[in-house]
């Protein structure tokens, strides 16, 4: 399935997610986390980007990157390749370690930026692994203690021009849970890669074994409805998009997918 063109951020700031293939662990021991942090440092020196936040979870990674030289794909590819070589050699495995394509979402305003930063730092707490301020493998400690690989100045400046006040406000902000459920829902939805209409069209044709999606609306109603039901679990799309691609009214698609098979 062809890849969609990555949207370029006007601010050059991105929320990036890297996942282990098939949700497998990409960090097993402490040494693995430290290795990835060293690889981040190397890529920062090479590509001259800024890292506003990160969190290394057992099977996925969050990063907020200021990609001032517009080299995001090269940055992530370099990280993924170098770490995969280390991991595969250490654990005597072969093949891909990460999903083929990383996810990224442009961050276009400051309010959303601090919300994403908090969301990333709260990942271990939400997963019931650790308190936010006790988790070793995120940038939170770099904000409240000493910066290592994280460029903390910009986000702290959004809380106050006074460093002491900024830290107090930063900590207070991170202690808030579910202040804005809508923002949290958006961030979590963005972890599902969205498909283009062309990609959805190809996926449907391959899944249903048809030459063109337009064939669906010419089928007998019962057969048509069975075909539509087979599309309900496509990730990265919506009923509205599926409806648009196959050329069938959205209300009909919704009814069929919810097993309300009233004949139209």
Buried (B, 14 or more C-beta within 10 A) or exposed (E): EEEBEEEEBEEBBBBBBBBBBEEEBBBEEEEBBBBBBEBBEEBBEEBEBBBBBBBBBBBBBBBBBBBEEEBBEBBBBBBBEBBBEBBBEEEEEEEEBBBEBBBBBBBEEEEBBBBBBBBBBBBBBEEEEBEBBEBEBBBBBBBEEEBEBBBBEEBBEBBBEEEEEBBEBBBEBBEEEEEEEEBBEBBEEBEEBBBBEEBBBBBBBEEBEBEEBEBBBEBEEEEBBBBBBEBEEBEBBEBEBBBBBBEBEBEBBBBBBEEEBEEE
